[in-house]
């Protein structure tokens, strides 16, 4: 099976059938129609075996994650996803692996109306790069900048589940409760991009970003972009029942602060809009939790029951250290 047969067999018709795709997979480049009055939103992410997922991971999960991490970026911008491109580097063209990978990618793409419109394949260490594109009404995109002093800090869902799921998937954490283990591993292997909530937050939140590198790694970026000081009450971090069933409160909070790959949304929102946005979250069967506030100044502070945390809090860093380490 050569490169062109691989593309034709597994990727030529992945995702939604969109009328705004004038030319998709199979040519030198795609031709796409951006709706009138809209701005194009584009993002790209790479996931690498042994760094972002354990070697031997289910190919369906790898396909899902490759698209999910990009959809999460668009969710943080309040954008409607539309098109994706895939660059896939493979150690070999295993038909069973490709079938499962394409299936995981296709299922999530169809669920969010995304068409795969091009890409590239090559041989090498397993690496998956997805570029995603979508659109927002002109001038309405959510950004990391824009927050105001006095805004609340809120997060969707629960934090730390993916860190525990990775520990379970790699065998560094064990539990006899198979249901809890399954739930947490699923949170790592099949993250849920909060696209619908991102659309609901557009025009309400003053700033937003997704939590890919852990709250401790990502919050300083939002605070810096908005030129403000961020304060977090650690006891308010939302923890799932599954996480609390297998970890001490201290360990659960450590994962919630520092482990990457939760792909929840972090938002700044005016106090007067909290109730309406929380109601929107409930309609999506999604939890929205206030964890702190933004103040004049700079930097980030963390307190637990009113006392400053004794140890520094850090998030995921690819080139310095990894909080959810897969490889040395």
NORSULUR-V331350 format. One record per residue. N is the residue number from 1. RES is the residue in one small letter. OMEGA is omega in degrees with one decimal (999 if undefined). D_FIRST is the distance of its C-alpha to the first C-alpha in Angstrom with 2 decimals. Layout:
<<N RES OMEGA D_FIRST> <N RES OMEGA D_FIRST>>
This chain:
<<1 x 178.7 0.00> <2 x -175.0 3.81> <3 x -175.0 6.80> <4 x 175.5 8.05> <5 x 177.4 5.85> <6 x 179.8 6.26> <7 x -178.2 9.82> <8 x -173.8 10.44> <9 x -169.8 9.64> <10 x -170.0 11.47> <11 x -175.0 13.81> <12 x -174.9 14.95> <13 x 179.3 17.92> <14 x 173.0 18.79> <15 x -174.1 22.54> <16 x 173.6 25.61> <17 x -173.8 26.08> <18 x 179.2 28.52> <19 x -178.5 30.71> <20 x 172.9 31.00> <21 x -179.6 27.37> <22 x 177.8 27.86> <23 x -174.7 24.39> <24 x -176.0 21.55> <25 x 173.1 17.79> <26 x 178.6 16.32> <27 x -178.6 19.14> <28 x 179.3 20.46> <29 x 179.9 22.62> <30 x 172.6 23.95> <31 x -172.8 27.34> <32 x 178.9 29.34> <33 x 175.4 32.93> <34 x -178.1 35.10> <35 x 179.4 37.97> <36 x 177.5 41.41> <37 x -177.9 43.49> <38 x 171.0 40.59> <39 x 177.4 39.37> <40 x 175.4 35.71> <41 x -176.2 34.91> <42 x 177.8 31.85> <43 x 178.0 30.71> <44 x 177.8 27.84> <45 x 177.4 27.18> <46 x 170.4 24.90> <47 x -171.7 24.43> <48 x 177.0 23.56> <49 x -179.9 22.97> <50 x 176.9 26.29> <51 x -178.5 28.28> <52 x 175.6 27.83> <53 x -176.7 26.48> <54 x 173.2 26.63> <55 x -178.7 23.72> <56 x 177.3 22.28> <57 x 177.4 23.26> <58 x -177.5 21.96> <59 x 178.0 18.84> <60 x 176.9 20.67> <61 x -179.7 23.56> <62 x 177.8 21.57> <63 x 178.5 20.25> <64 x -177.0 23.82> <65 x -177.6 25.49> <66 x 177.7 23.43> <67 x -176.3 24.76> <68 x -177.3 28.08> <69 x 176.7 29.29> <70 x 175.7 28.89> <71 x 178.8 30.55> <72 x 176.7 33.35> <73 x 178.2 34.00> <74 x 176.1 34.43> <75 x -179.2 36.64> <76 x 177.8 38.84> <77 x -176.4 39.32> <78 x -173.7 40.23> <79 x 173.1 37.38> <80 x -179.2 35.54> <81 x -177.6 31.75> <82 x -170.8 29.79> <83 x 177.8 26.51> <84 x 173.1 23.90> <85 x -172.8 21.26> <86 x 169.7 18.62> <87 x -171.8 17.59> <88 x 175.7 15.25> <89 x -172.2 15.04> <90 x 172.8 13.05> <91 x 174.5 13.73> <92 x -177.1 10.33> <93 x -179.7 7.51> <94 x -176.3 9.58> <95 x -179.8 9.21> <96 x 179.0 13.02> <97 x -178.9 13.79> <98 x 178.9 11.88> <99 x -179.5 13.62> <100 x 178.0 16.90> <101 x -179.4 16.66> <102 x 179.1 16.01> <103 x 177.9 18.78> <104 x 177.7 21.24> <105 x -175.4 20.71> <106 x -177.8 21.00> <107 x -179.5 24.10> <108 x 178.7 25.99> <109 x 179.8 25.05> <110 x -179.4 26.39> <111 x -178.0 29.45> <112 x 175.3 30.40> <113 x -177.0 29.48> <114 x 175.4 26.78> <115 x 171.8 24.09> <116 x -170.0 20.89> <117 x 178.0 21.20> <118 x 179.4 18.81> <119 x -175.9 17.53> <120 x 173.2 15.15> <121 x 178.7 12.37> <122 x 179.8 12.68> <123 x 178.9 12.71> <124 x 178.3 16.04> <125 x -174.1 18.43> <126 x -179.0 17.80> <127 x -178.1 19.46> <128 x 176.5 19.53> <129 x 176.6 21.57> <130 x 168.4 22.68> <131 x 178.8 25.13> <132 x 179.3 27.22> <133 x 177.4 29.74> <134 x -177.6 32.61> <135 x 174.5 36.21> <136 x 170.9 39.84> <137 x -173.3 43.05> <138 x 174.9 44.35> <139 x -175.6 46.25> <140 x -176.1 45.55> <141 x 171.6 42.74> <142 x 179.2 43.63> <143 x 174.6 43.76> <144 x 175.8 44.68> <145 x 176.4 47.85> <146 x 179.9 50.51> <147 x -179.2 51.99> <148 x 174.7 55.77> <149 x -176.4 58.20> <150 x 176.2 59.04> <151 x 173.4 55.66> <152 x 169.8 54.34> <153 x -178.5 51.17> <154 x 176.8 49.09> <155 x 174.6 45.75> <156 x 170.8 43.74> <157 x 177.0 42.82> <158 x -174.6 43.38> <159 x 174.7 42.62> <160 x -177.4 41.46> <161 x -177.4 39.42> <162 x 176.7 36.10> <163 x 176.8 37.70> <164 x 178.9 38.90> <165 x 176.8 35.57> <166 x 178.6 33.82> <167 x 177.3 36.60> <168 x -177.6 36.09> <169 x -178.1 32.30> <170 x 176.2 32.70> <171 x 178.4 35.68> <172 x 174.7 38.32> <173 x -179.5 40.08> <174 x 174.6 40.71> <175 x 177.5 42.46> <176 x -178.9 43.48> <177 x -175.0 43.11> <178 x 179.7 39.63> <179 x 177.7 40.08> <180 x 179.0 40.96> <181 x -179.8 38.09> <182 x -178.3 35.61> <183 x -176.7 37.15> <184 x 176.8 37.01> <185 x 176.7 33.48> <186 x 179.7 32.36> <187 x 176.0 34.19> <188 x -172.8 32.12> <189 x -176.8 28.69> <190 x 179.8 29.20> <191 x -178.4 31.65> <192 x 176.6 33.27> <193 x -173.4 33.54> <194 x -174.4 37.05> <195 x -176.8 36.21> <196 x 179.6 38.93> <197 x 176.2 41.54> <198 x 177.1 40.69> <199 x 179.7 41.45> <200 x -177.1 44.68> <201 x -179.6 45.73> <202 x -177.8 45.40> <203 x 178.7 48.94> <204 x 176.6 50.40> <205 x 177.9 48.94> <206 x 177.5 50.05> <207 x -179.9 47.14> <208 x 169.6 43.96> <209 x 177.6 40.91> <210 x -176.4 38.37> <211 x 178.7 38.78> <212 x -177.0 35.66> <213 x -178.9 37.53> <214 x -178.7 40.36> <215 x -178.3 43.65> <216 x 178.2 45.29> <217 x -172.9 42.59> <218 x -177.4 42.32> <219 x 178.6 45.92> <220 x 179.2 47.29> <221 x 178.8 44.86> <222 x 180.0 46.23> <223 x -179.1 49.80> <224 x -179.4 49.47> <225 x 179.9 47.90> <226 x 178.8 50.82> <227 x -175.1 53.41> <228 x 172.2 54.71> <229 x 178.1 55.35> <230 x 176.7 53.38> <231 x -179.2 55.12> <232 x 170.2 53.52> <233 x -170.4 55.41> <234 x 179.7 53.08> <235 x -179.4 54.70> <236 x 179.5 53.39> <237 x -179.1 49.70> <238 x -179.1 48.10> <239 x -179.4 46.88> <240 x 175.0 45.23> <241 x -179.2 46.89> <242 x -179.7 43.85> <243 x -179.0 44.07> <244 x 178.9 47.80> <245 x -174.9 47.45> <246 x -175.6 45.64> <247 x 172.2 47.03> <248 x 177.8 50.46> <249 x 179.5 51.52> <250 x 180.0 51.33> <251 x 179.2 47.75> <252 x 178.7 46.67> <253 x 177.6 48.23> <254 x 176.3 46.62> <255 x -179.1 43.14> <256 x -179.7 44.21> <257 x -164.0 45.37> <258 x -177.0 42.83> <259 x 177.5 39.52> <260 x 169.8 36.73> <261 x 173.8 34.15> <262 x -179.5 36.65> <263 x 167.1 35.63> <264 x 179.2 39.00> <265 x 172.9 40.99> <266 x -174.5 44.02> <267 x 166.1 46.54> <268 x -178.7 49.92> <269 x 176.6 52.07> <270 x -176.2 55.70> <271 x -175.3 57.81> <272 x -179.9 58.96> <273 x -176.4 55.42> <274 x -175.2 54.46> <275 x -178.8 55.56> <276 x 179.6 53.75> <277 x 175.8 50.43> <278 x 176.9 50.89> <279 x 176.4 51.47> <280 x 177.7 48.19> <281 x 179.6 46.44> <282 x 178.3 48.16> <283 x 178.1 46.94> <284 x -177.2 43.36> <285 x -174.3 44.33> <286 x 178.6 43.96> <287 x 173.6 46.39> <288 x -173.8 47.86> <289 x 171.9 49.99> <290 x -176.5 52.32> <291 x -178.5 52.13> <292 x -177.5 54.38> <293 x 175.9 55.45> <294 x -176.5 55.32> <295 x 173.5 58.47> <296 x -179.1 59.84> <297 x 179.0 58.91> <298 x 179.5 55.72> <299 x -177.5 53.63> <300 x 174.0 52.92> <301 x -176.6 55.22> <302 x 176.4 54.53> <303 x 176.0 57.30> <304 x -176.6 57.56> <305 x 175.5 60.64> <306 x -179.7 62.21> <307 x 179.4 61.70> <308 x 179.2 59.36> <309 x -174.6 56.46> <310 x -175.5 57.43> <311 x 178.6 53.99> <312 x -178.4 51.76> <313 x -178.3 48.87> <314 x 177.7 45.49> <315 x -177.1 42.03> <316 x 176.3 38.50> <317 x -175.0 37.98> <318 x -171.1 34.67> <319 x 179.3 36.45> <320 x 175.2 39.72> <321 x -179.4 39.26> <322 x -179.6 37.31> <323 x 174.2 39.34> <324 x -170.0 36.52> <325 x 174.4 35.21> <326 x 179.1 31.94> <327 x 178.1 31.78> <328 x 999 34.75>>
